[in-house]
């Protein structure tokens, strides 16, 4: 619960041509996501609060992308605001393989 005291939102300036995979790797290197006891946690990376881009799991060595990981992060801009908004949605300890499969099939995984 200690990680819920402070806001998690932060702004980072990156060149718009930075690959999405590089942005995610930077966040993971900085331990942006909490470590969950038991070593099993799943997050869905979304943009604009809706579009799923990747699944990140504490038990996986690397994220699995639902879009081209080389896509420039600037291509995700909606034009309605400055920059791009990315958010990790915590999907508790649900099986990340199942979550990824559901998203890849165009379905919303059960939470």
TORKOL-4160 file (C-alpha; in steps of 0.2 Angstrom, whole numbers, padded with zeros to 4 digits, m for minus):
111
<pt num="1" X="0000" Y="0000" Z="0000"/>
<pt num="2" X="0015" Y="0012" Z="0002"/>
<pt num="3" X="0016" Y="0014" Z="m0017"/>
<pt num="4" X="m0002" Y="0021" Z="m0017"/>
<pt num="5" X="0002" Y="0036" Z="m0007"/>
<pt num="6" X="0011" Y="0047" Z="m0021"/>
<pt num="7" X="0003" Y="0050" Z="m0038"/>
<pt num="8" X="0011" Y="0039" Z="m0052"/>
<pt num="9" X="0009" Y="0051" Z="m0066"/>
<pt num="10" X="0024" Y="0058" Z="m0073"/>
<pt num="11" X="0029" Y="0068" Z="m0089"/>
<pt num="12" X="0045" Y="0063" Z="m0099"/>
<pt num="13" X="0051" Y="0072" Z="m0115"/>
<pt num="14" X="0056" Y="0060" Z="m0129"/>
<pt num="15" X="0059" Y="0063" Z="m0147"/>
<pt num="16" X="0043" Y="0058" Z="m0156"/>
<pt num="17" X="0053" Y="0045" Z="m0167"/>
<pt num="18" X="0058" Y="0035" Z="m0151"/>
<pt num="19" X="0052" Y="0017" Z="m0153"/>
<pt num="20" X="0038" Y="0011" Z="m0142"/>
<pt num="21" X="0048" Y="m0003" Z="m0136"/>
<pt num="22" X="0062" Y="0009" Z="m0131"/>
<pt num="23" X="0050" Y="0019" Z="m0121"/>
<pt num="24" X="0043" Y="0004" Z="m0112"/>
<pt num="25" X="0061" Y="m0003" Z="m0109"/>
<pt num="26" X="0066" Y="0014" Z="m0101"/>
<pt num="27" X="0051" Y="0013" Z="m0089"/>
<pt num="28" X="0054" Y="m0005" Z="m0084"/>
<pt num="29" X="0073" Y="m0002" Z="m0081"/>
<pt num="30" X="0067" Y="0012" Z="m0069"/>
<pt num="31" X="0056" Y="0000" Z="m0060"/>
<pt num="32" X="0041" Y="0011" Z="m0064"/>
<pt num="33" X="0029" Y="m0004" Z="m0060"/>
<pt num="34" X="0027" Y="m0011" Z="m0043"/>
<pt num="35" X="0035" Y="m0028" Z="m0038"/>
<pt num="36" X="0020" Y="m0038" Z="m0032"/>
<pt num="37" X="0023" Y="m0051" Z="m0018"/>
<pt num="38" X="0023" Y="m0069" Z="m0026"/>
<pt num="39" X="0031" Y="m0063" Z="m0042"/>
<pt num="40" X="0015" Y="m0064" Z="m0052"/>
<pt num="41" X="0007" Y="m0048" Z="m0059"/>
<pt num="42" X="0000" Y="m0042" Z="m0076"/>
<pt num="43" X="m0002" Y="m0025" Z="m0083"/>
<pt num="44" X="m0009" Y="m0019" Z="m0100"/>
<pt num="45" X="m0001" Y="m0004" Z="m0108"/>
<pt num="46" X="m0014" Y="0007" Z="m0116"/>
<pt num="47" X="m0014" Y="0024" Z="m0124"/>
<pt num="48" X="m0029" Y="0036" Z="m0123"/>
<pt num="49" X="m0035" Y="0025" Z="m0109"/>
<pt num="50" X="m0042" Y="0012" Z="m0122"/>
<pt num="51" X="m0031" Y="0006" Z="m0135"/>
<pt num="52" X="m0020" Y="m0009" Z="m0129"/>
<pt num="53" X="m0002" Y="m0009" Z="m0135"/>
<pt num="54" X="0007" Y="m0022" Z="m0124"/>
<pt num="55" X="0005" Y="m0034" Z="m0110"/>
<pt num="56" X="0019" Y="m0033" Z="m0096"/>
<pt num="57" X="0020" Y="m0047" Z="m0084"/>
<pt num="58" X="0031" Y="m0048" Z="m0068"/>
<pt num="59" X="0035" Y="m0066" Z="m0073"/>
<pt num="60" X="0040" Y="m0062" Z="m0091"/>
<pt num="61" X="0058" Y="m0057" Z="m0096"/>
<pt num="62" X="0050" Y="m0045" Z="m0109"/>
<pt num="63" X="0034" Y="m0037" Z="m0113"/>
<pt num="64" X="0023" Y="m0044" Z="m0127"/>
<pt num="65" X="0017" Y="m0031" Z="m0140"/>
<pt num="66" X="0000" Y="m0030" Z="m0148"/>
<pt num="67" X="0007" Y="m0017" Z="m0160"/>
<pt num="68" X="0023" Y="m0015" Z="m0169"/>
<pt num="69" X="0036" Y="m0012" Z="m0155"/>
<pt num="70" X="0047" Y="m0002" Z="m0167"/>
<pt num="71" X="0032" Y="0011" Z="m0170"/>
<pt num="72" X="0037" Y="0029" Z="m0166"/>
<pt num="73" X="0029" Y="0034" Z="m0150"/>
<pt num="74" X="0024" Y="0050" Z="m0159"/>
<pt num="75" X="0013" Y="0041" Z="m0170"/>
<pt num="76" X="0002" Y="0037" Z="m0156"/>
<pt num="77" X="m0003" Y="0056" Z="m0153"/>
<pt num="78" X="m0021" Y="0059" Z="m0156"/>
<pt num="79" X="m0019" Y="0078" Z="m0160"/>
<pt num="80" X="m0031" Y="0083" Z="m0146"/>
<pt num="81" X="m0017" Y="0086" Z="m0134"/>
<pt num="82" X="0002" Y="0089" Z="m0133"/>
<pt num="83" X="0011" Y="0073" Z="m0133"/>
<pt num="84" X="0006" Y="0055" Z="m0130"/>
<pt num="85" X="m0002" Y="0048" Z="m0114"/>
<pt num="86" X="0002" Y="0030" Z="m0109"/>
<pt num="87" X="m0005" Y="0021" Z="m0094"/>
<pt num="88" X="m0001" Y="0004" Z="m0087"/>
<pt num="89" X="m0018" Y="m0004" Z="m0081"/>
<pt num="90" X="m0015" Y="m0017" Z="m0067"/>
<pt num="91" X="m0023" Y="m0033" Z="m0071"/>
<pt num="92" X="m0020" Y="m0041" Z="m0054"/>
<pt num="93" X="m0012" Y="m0059" Z="m0055"/>
<pt num="94" X="m0022" Y="m0065" Z="m0070"/>
<pt num="95" X="m0013" Y="m0076" Z="m0082"/>
<pt num="96" X="m0003" Y="m0065" Z="m0094"/>
<pt num="97" X="m0003" Y="m0077" Z="m0108"/>
<pt num="98" X="m0022" Y="m0078" Z="m0107"/>
<pt num="99" X="m0024" Y="m0059" Z="m0106"/>
<pt num="100" X="m0012" Y="m0057" Z="m0121"/>
<pt num="101" X="m0022" Y="m0070" Z="m0131"/>
<pt num="102" X="m0038" Y="m0061" Z="m0127"/>
<pt num="103" X="m0032" Y="m0044" Z="m0132"/>
<pt num="104" X="m0024" Y="m0051" Z="m0148"/>
<pt num="105" X="m0040" Y="m0059" Z="m0153"/>
<pt num="106" X="m0049" Y="m0041" Z="m0151"/>
<pt num="107" X="m0058" Y="m0046" Z="m0134"/>
<pt num="108" X="m0057" Y="m0038" Z="m0117"/>
<pt num="109" X="m0050" Y="m0050" Z="m0105"/>
<pt num="110" X="m0060" Y="m0053" Z="m0089"/>
<pt num="111" X="m0053" Y="m0044" Z="m0074"/>
